[in-house]
Amino acid sequence: MIVMLEEIVDSGTRLGVESIVMAMQHRGRLNMLVNVCRKQLTDIFAQFKPMEPKEPGSGDIKYHLGTYIHRFIRRTNRYIKVSMSANPSHLEVVSPVVVGKTKAEQFWKGDNTGDKVMAIIMHGDAAFTGQGVVFETMHLSNLPDFDTYGSIHIVCNNQIGYTTDPRFARSSPYCSDCAKCVDAPVLHVNADDAEAVAHVARVAIEFRCKFKKDVVLDFVCYRRFGHSEEDEPMFTQPFMYKKIRQMETVDKKYAAKLKSEGVVNDADIKHWEKEYMDTLNLHFELAKKVTKLSIMDWIDTPWTGFFEAVDPKKIQDTGISNATINTISNHFCKAPEPWAFEVHKGINRILAARAKMVKEGIADWAMGEALAYGSLLRDRIHIRFTGEDVERGTMAHRHHVLHHQGVDGATYRVLDQLYPDQARYSLHNSSLCEFG
Ligand SMILES: Cc1ncc(C[n+]2csc(CCOP(=O)(O)OP(=O)(O)O)c2C)c(N)n1
């Protein structure tokens, strides 16, 4: 898995990616934090010491915290930001969150093609098939204003969900079959073949950067031990685990291959193994000296000003002048020029009723909402407003997008033309997806 991620990150920088937003569940997470996100080993070891969390919010279990880093990639001489999102125990809920973070970063970076910012989401095989939010996330992937130009999904397919075999956990042949709903290519790879893993990783990132679509890597592997440190896998999968015990670990397999090809010798292998163990031991010793955990060490998205002190008792002045009210409401009541845009007769009636309301100095819900959004847009505050039916409004009250009655697909987005220098109003109907 590390090989796969390293290859994606390195090749990503070659293809112009500047930022990767990642999510993953428990399996292999600490290893990933250290070897891909380059989290200090001392910090990881310190998390496992019995210490009182000293700050509010620092009490989550150690496998769930996130991190971020600006990494220099030697192979390409380029920098990349890698962020691993914190996630709760509830499997897969982080998936749409990470896609949303990616969308937000693309927006603020002006990355309208997804060339610079992308998401990598890692899943477990049982969770990928079982949790409906995966399907929801997949379906958001190609919708206007939700599209992040392709995520790479990696399914860590260890062929067991806790203690449950696939035949009792899914009705489809492959754990990755849910990705068929968006026609995402799926590359199945034997995790014991490190070079094949690197190869499919390269194919995946090149596919994503060229075609800007989701792609799935089905990383077919096995767990050497039980679900967690305490679990005994022989209780439930005795035959599988008898076989697993006879298997060489992947490092031994790859070392033997390199040796047989004359690339390395025993002394090289011993030296690297010792070097790695020495590094682990050094940081383990250093971790003993850590006495306090700080949540600030585990921020996955540095956000200047986010935690700035705001006095909750002080109410901000948000009022607007009568002149602004008139500008916004007059615009909101005005139909587009009839020679350019044919509006439905019913809309004309609604607009006339609105104009009458303005004259009488009153505002109903829809007018109040338009005044609120309009004034925010005037103050150059970007609004993203998405969900099923938000353009018209479920109760036919909003009508922020009008539809040409004579030209199919032509629309007039009412609040987009309030002020020449206003902020962008990202208003979009969405899939009928609530959880994601
Ligand atoms: C929504 C949800 N349901 C149940 C659990 C409990 N749980 C934790 S891990 C796990 C099995 C996950 O299997 P899989 O997705 O194959 O990942 P693996 O642990 O095998 O890597 C379960 C059921 C959970 N964390 N979240």
The ligand as an SDF file (V2000), in Angstrom:
LIG
                    3D

 26 27  0  0  0  0  0  0  0  0999 V2000
  -20.3960    2.1510    9.8840 C   0  0  0  0  0  0  0  0  0  0  0  0
  -19.6070    1.1770   10.7220 C   0  0  0  0  0  0  0  0  0  0  0  0
  -20.1080   -0.0270   10.9940 N   0  0  0  0  0  0  0  0  0  0  0  0
  -19.3940   -0.9090   11.7270 C   0  0  0  0  0  0  0  0  0  0  0  0
  -18.1660   -0.5860   12.2090 C   0  0  0  0  0  0  0  0  0  0  0  0
  -17.3520   -1.6260   13.0180 C   0  0  0  0  0  0  0  0  0  0  0  0
  -16.2480   -2.1200   12.1840 N   0  0  0  0  0  0  0  0  0  0  0  0
  -15.0050   -1.6300   12.2820 C   0  0  0  0  0  0  0  0  0  0  0  0
  -13.9620   -2.3100   11.1910 S   0  0  0  0  0  0  0  0  0  0  0  0
  -15.1560   -3.2950   10.5440 C   0  0  0  0  0  0  0  0  0  0  0  0
  -14.8530   -4.2410    9.4170 C   0  0  0  0  0  0  0  0  0  0  0  0
  -14.4400   -3.4840    8.1960 C   0  0  0  0  0  0  0  0  0  0  0  0
  -14.0740   -4.3960    7.1970 O   0  0  0  0  0  0  0  0  0  0  0  0
  -13.3600   -3.8780    5.8830 P   0  0  0  0  0  0  0  0  0  0  0  0
  -14.0670   -2.7040    5.3140 O   0  0  0  0  0  0  0  0  0  0  0  0
  -13.1710   -5.0520    4.9840 O   0  0  0  0  0  0  0  0  0  0  0  0
  -11.9530   -3.3430    6.4040 O   0  0  0  0  0  0  0  0  0  0  0  0
  -10.8060   -4.1710    7.1660 P   0  0  0  0  0  0  0  0  0  0  0  0
  -11.0210   -3.9500    8.6370 O   0  0  0  0  0  0  0  0  0  0  0  0
  -10.9160   -5.6020    6.7690 O   0  0  0  0  0  0  0  0  0  0  0  0
   -9.5340   -3.5660    6.7140 O   0  0  0  0  0  0  0  0  0  0  0  0
  -16.3580   -3.0850   11.2070 C   0  0  0  0  0  0  0  0  0  0  0  0
  -17.6180   -3.8080   10.9130 C   0  0  0  0  0  0  0  0  0  0  0  0
  -17.6800    0.7120   11.9560 C   0  0  0  0  0  0  0  0  0  0  0  0
  -16.4900    1.1220   12.4000 N   0  0  0  0  0  0  0  0  0  0  0  0
  -18.4130    1.5780   11.1890 N   0  0  0  0  0  0  0  0  0  0  0  0
  1  2  1  0
  2  3  1  0
  2 26  2  0
  3  4  2  0
  4  5  1  0
  5  6  1  0
  5 24  2  0
  6  7  1  0
  7  8  2  0
  7 22  1  0
  8  9  1  0
  9 10  1  0
 10 11  1  0
 10 22  2  0
 11 12  1  0
 12 13  1  0
 13 14  1  0
 14 15  2  0
 14 16  1  0
 14 17  1  0
 17 18  1  0
 18 19  2  0
 18 20  1  0
 18 21  1  0
 22 23  1  0
 24 25  1  0
 24 26  1  0
M  CHG  1   7   1
M  END
$$$$
